Amino acid sequence: MKIKLNFALTAGVLIFYSLVFAKENNGEADYIIHPNDVLEISVYSEPDLDKTVRVSEVGTVNYPLLGNIKAGGLSVRALEKNIADLLSEDYLVNPQVHVFLKEYGSKISVLGQVKKPGSFELKASLTLMEAIALAGDFTETGNPAVVKVIRRLGDREKIYDIDTTKITERGDKSRDLELLPGDVISVEEYGRISVLGQVNRPGSFVLKKDFTVLEAIALAGGFTKIAEIDGTRVVREENGKKRALPIKVSAIMKGYKTYDIVLLPGDTIVVPESFF
């Protein structure tokens, strides 16, 4: 009876141990291990086998009794099973192995026109839009239609040009690229525009989303006292040719906002001098 009771207690402890670890590991069990990840590996009732290891660049870890074993490319759950199988071959009976992901070694970078540029841990699967959200979303000058994902593939580099407005505005989720370790996301500016002539601070300025002629003139310090405001025009290049678009400034000031056109990269606003 005593033997049966002890066996029942031992079995109960093992079941409890398995349930606890299953619950703790549930969120990361399907995570695919990458080089430079730091793992804590433990075996129930075998403290000598508790070890913290870093996955090498070639995807292996060095573990007591087993030497170098494959970890990179396996899920956490698969690595637990692999170690348990290897230990059970020659060393232990029914080993209870737990792998805890202590530190993510894989990172991606989000650069350019985002509010919080930097590097971020690649936890489980991460898409382009999720990474941009981690980086605080686009700045006012960030162009969501011009986003690049730069990826190393062996000794070469591949660049994906992605218009994220097709994801956010048109619902095309197929363009929301799933990221890989080392990916670099670069968010470009909308571009620049120039304001010349009779404004107080003429020059070149960074274009913002839905930026209009009057907003650009305000950025350039407003009209001078001798400006011919209704002579204002936008010089725009289309199909290799330049054309001048007249702007009815006085009408805009009276509330006719439809005349206040949205600027495009490369536009030049010219404000002439009044001769009266």
C-alpha positions as CSV (number, residue, x, y, z in Angstrom):
1,M,0.0,0.0,0.0
2,K,2.8,2.3,0.9
3,I,4.5,1.7,-2.4
4,K,1.3,2.4,-4.3
5,L,0.7,5.6,-2.3
6,N,4.3,6.8,-3.0
7,F,3.9,6.0,-6.6
8,A,0.6,7.9,-6.7
9,L,2.1,10.9,-5.0
10,T,5.1,10.9,-7.4
11,A,2.8,10.6,-10.4
12,G,0.6,13.4,-9.0
13,V,3.7,15.7,-8.6
14,L,4.8,15.0,-12.1
15,I,1.4,15.7,-13.5
16,F,1.1,18.9,-11.6
17,Y,4.6,19.9,-12.7
18,S,3.7,19.3,-16.3
19,L,0.5,21.3,-16.0
20,V,2.3,24.2,-14.4
21,F,5.0,24.3,-17.1
22,A,2.4,23.8,-19.9
23,K,0.5,26.9,-18.6
24,E,3.7,29.0,-18.3
25,N,5.0,27.9,-21.6
26,N,1.7,28.2,-23.5
27,G,2.4,31.7,-24.9
28,E,5.8,30.9,-26.2
29,A,5.6,27.1,-27.0
30,D,5.2,27.8,-30.7
31,Y,7.9,30.5,-30.8
32,I,10.6,29.5,-33.4
33,I,14.0,29.8,-31.8
34,H,16.6,32.0,-33.5
35,P,20.4,32.5,-33.2
36,N,21.4,34.6,-30.1
37,D,18.2,33.8,-28.2
38,V,18.9,33.0,-24.5
39,L,17.2,29.9,-23.2
40,E,16.8,28.5,-19.7
41,I,16.6,24.7,-19.8
42,S,15.7,22.6,-16.8
43,V,14.8,19.0,-16.0
44,Y,12.5,18.2,-13.1
45,S,14.4,16.8,-10.1
46,E,17.7,17.1,-12.0
47,P,19.3,20.4,-10.8
48,D,22.7,19.5,-12.4
49,L,20.9,19.8,-15.8
50,D,19.6,23.3,-15.2
51,K,21.4,25.5,-17.7
52,T,21.2,28.9,-19.3
53,V,22.4,28.9,-22.9
54,R,22.7,31.2,-25.8
55,V,21.8,29.9,-29.2
56,S,24.9,30.1,-31.5
57,E,25.0,31.7,-34.9
58,V,24.7,28.3,-36.5
59,G,21.6,27.5,-34.3
60,T,23.0,25.1,-31.7
61,V,23.3,25.0,-27.9
62,N,25.7,23.2,-25.8
63,Y,23.9,21.1,-23.1
64,P,25.2,18.7,-20.4
65,L,25.5,15.1,-21.4
66,L,24.3,15.8,-25.0
67,G,26.9,18.3,-26.3
68,N,25.9,20.5,-29.2
69,I,22.3,20.0,-30.2
70,K,20.1,21.8,-32.7
71,A,17.8,24.6,-31.4
72,G,17.6,27.2,-34.1
73,G,14.6,26.7,-36.4
74,L,12.8,24.5,-33.8
75,S,9.8,25.7,-31.7
76,V,10.2,25.8,-27.9
77,R,7.9,22.8,-27.6
78,A,9.9,20.9,-30.2
79,L,13.2,21.6,-28.5
80,E,11.7,20.4,-25.2
81,K,10.7,17.1,-26.8
82,N,14.0,16.7,-28.6
83,I,16.0,17.1,-25.4
84,A,13.7,14.8,-23.5
85,D,14.0,12.1,-26.2
86,L,17.8,12.4,-26.2
87,L,18.1,12.2,-22.4
88,S,15.7,9.2,-22.3
89,E,17.9,7.2,-24.7
90,D,20.8,6.8,-22.3
91,Y,20.4,8.8,-19.1
92,L,16.9,9.3,-17.7
93,V,13.5,7.7,-17.5
94,N,10.7,9.9,-18.7
95,P,12.5,13.2,-18.2
96,Q,10.3,16.3,-17.8
97,V,12.1,19.1,-19.7
98,H,11.2,22.7,-19.6
99,V,12.6,25.4,-21.9
100,F,12.0,29.0,-21.0
101,L,12.8,31.8,-23.4
102,K,14.8,34.2,-21.2
103,E,15.9,36.7,-23.9
104,Y,15.1,37.3,-27.5
105,G,18.3,37.5,-29.5
106,S,16.5,38.3,-32.7
107,K,15.7,41.9,-33.5
108,I,14.3,44.1,-36.2
109,S,14.8,47.8,-36.8
110,V,12.4,50.5,-37.7
111,L,14.0,53.7,-39.0
112,G,13.1,56.9,-40.6
113,Q,9.9,58.8,-40.2
114,V,8.4,57.0,-37.2
115,K,7.9,58.5,-33.8
116,K,10.1,56.1,-31.9
117,P,12.7,54.7,-34.2
118,G,15.0,51.9,-33.0
119,S,15.4,48.2,-32.6
120,F,12.8,45.8,-31.3
121,E,12.8,42.2,-30.1
122,L,11.2,39.8,-32.6
123,K,8.8,38.0,-30.4
124,A,7.0,35.2,-32.1
125,S,5.5,36.4,-35.4
126,L,5.6,40.1,-36.1
127,T,4.2,41.9,-39.2
128,L,5.2,45.1,-40.8
129,M,2.3,47.1,-39.5
130,E,2.8,45.7,-36.0
131,A,6.4,46.8,-36.1
132,I,5.4,50.3,-37.2
133,A,3.0,50.4,-34.3
134,L,5.7,49.4,-31.9
135,A,7.7,52.4,-33.2
136,G,4.9,54.8,-32.4
137,D,3.4,55.0,-35.9
138,F,4.3,57.4,-38.7
139,T,5.3,61.0,-38.1
140,E,3.5,63.8,-39.8
141,T,6.2,63.8,-42.5
142,G,6.3,60.0,-42.9
143,N,4.8,58.7,-46.1
144,P,2.9,55.4,-45.5
145,A,2.9,54.8,-49.2
146,V,6.7,54.6,-49.4
147,V,7.9,52.0,-46.9
148,K,10.9,49.7,-47.5
149,V,11.7,46.4,-45.8
150,I,15.4,45.6,-46.2
151,R,16.2,41.9,-45.7
152,R,19.5,40.0,-45.8
153,L,19.3,36.7,-47.7
154,G,22.7,35.1,-47.3
155,D,25.3,37.3,-49.1
156,R,22.7,39.4,-50.9
157,E,20.1,42.0,-49.9
158,K,16.5,42.1,-51.0
159,I,14.3,45.3,-50.7
160,Y,10.5,45.1,-50.5
161,D,8.7,48.3,-51.5
162,I,5.4,48.4,-49.7
163,D,2.5,50.9,-49.9
164,T,1.0,50.4,-46.5
165,T,-2.1,52.5,-47.4
166,K,-3.2,49.4,-49.3
167,I,-3.2,47.5,-46.0
168,T,-4.8,50.2,-43.8
169,E,-7.2,51.8,-46.2
170,R,-8.0,49.0,-48.7
171,G,-7.7,46.1,-46.3
172,D,-5.2,44.1,-48.4
173,K,-3.6,42.1,-45.5
174,S,-1.5,40.1,-48.0
175,R,0.8,43.1,-48.2
176,D,1.4,43.1,-44.4
177,L,4.8,41.3,-44.7
178,E,5.7,38.9,-41.9
179,L,9.2,40.0,-40.6
180,L,12.3,37.9,-40.2
181,P,15.2,38.4,-37.8
182,G,17.5,41.3,-38.9
183,D,14.9,43.0,-41.1
184,V,15.2,46.8,-41.4
185,I,12.1,48.9,-42.0
186,S,12.7,52.3,-43.5
187,V,9.9,54.9,-43.6
188,E,10.5,57.6,-46.2
189,E,9.5,61.3,-46.0
190,Y,6.7,62.5,-48.2
191,G,9.3,64.6,-49.9
192,R,10.1,68.4,-50.0
193,I,8.4,71.4,-51.5
194,S,9.8,74.9,-52.1
195,V,8.2,78.3,-51.5
196,L,9.7,81.2,-53.4
197,G,9.1,84.9,-54.0
198,Q,7.2,87.2,-51.8
199,V,7.0,85.3,-48.5
200,N,8.9,86.2,-45.3
201,R,11.0,83.0,-45.1
202,P,11.4,81.5,-48.6
203,G,13.0,78.1,-48.8
204,S,12.6,74.3,-49.0
205,F,10.4,72.5,-46.5
206,V,9.5,68.9,-45.6
207,L,6.1,68.0,-47.0
208,K,3.5,66.7,-44.6
209,K,0.4,64.5,-45.2
210,D,-2.4,66.4,-46.9
211,F,-0.3,69.7,-46.8
212,T,-1.9,72.5,-48.7
213,V,-0.7,75.7,-50.4
214,L,-1.8,78.0,-47.6
215,E,-0.3,75.8,-45.0
216,A,3.0,75.9,-46.9
217,I,2.9,79.7,-47.2
218,A,2.2,79.9,-43.5
219,L,5.3,77.7,-42.9
220,A,7.3,80.1,-45.0
221,G,6.3,83.0,-42.7
222,G,3.2,84.3,-44.7
223,F,3.0,86.8,-47.5
224,T,5.1,89.9,-47.6
225,K,3.4,93.3,-47.8
226,I,4.2,93.6,-51.5
227,A,2.9,90.1,-52.5
228,E,0.4,89.7,-55.3
229,I,-1.5,86.9,-53.5
230,D,-3.8,86.1,-56.4
231,G,-0.8,85.7,-58.6
232,T,0.3,82.7,-56.5
233,R,0.9,79.6,-58.6
234,V,2.1,76.0,-58.0
235,V,4.7,74.8,-60.5
236,R,4.3,71.0,-60.8
237,E,6.1,68.5,-63.0
238,E,3.8,65.9,-64.6
239,N,4.9,63.4,-67.2
240,G,8.2,65.1,-67.6
241,K,6.7,68.5,-68.3
242,K,6.2,71.5,-65.9
243,R,2.9,73.3,-65.7
244,A,1.7,76.2,-63.5
245,L,-1.4,75.9,-61.5
246,P,-3.0,79.2,-60.5
247,I,-4.2,79.4,-56.9
248,K,-7.1,81.7,-56.0
249,V,-5.8,82.8,-52.6
250,S,-8.4,85.5,-51.9
251,A,-11.2,82.9,-52.6
252,I,-9.5,80.4,-50.2
253,M,-9.4,83.2,-47.5
254,K,-13.1,83.7,-48.0
255,G,-13.8,80.1,-47.2
256,Y,-13.6,78.4,-50.5
257,K,-11.2,75.6,-49.3
258,T,-11.5,73.6,-52.5
259,Y,-9.1,76.0,-54.2
260,D,-6.4,75.2,-51.6
261,I,-4.9,72.2,-53.3
262,V,-2.9,69.4,-51.7
263,L,0.8,69.6,-52.5
264,L,2.9,66.8,-54.0
265,P,6.6,66.1,-53.6
266,G,8.7,68.5,-55.7
267,D,6.0,71.2,-56.0
268,T,7.2,74.8,-56.0
269,I,5.0,77.6,-54.8
270,V,5.8,81.0,-56.5
271,V,4.4,84.2,-55.0
272,P,5.0,87.2,-57.3
273,E,5.4,90.8,-56.4
274,S,2.5,93.3,-56.7
275,F,3.1,96.1,-59.1
276,F,0.6,98.4,-57.5
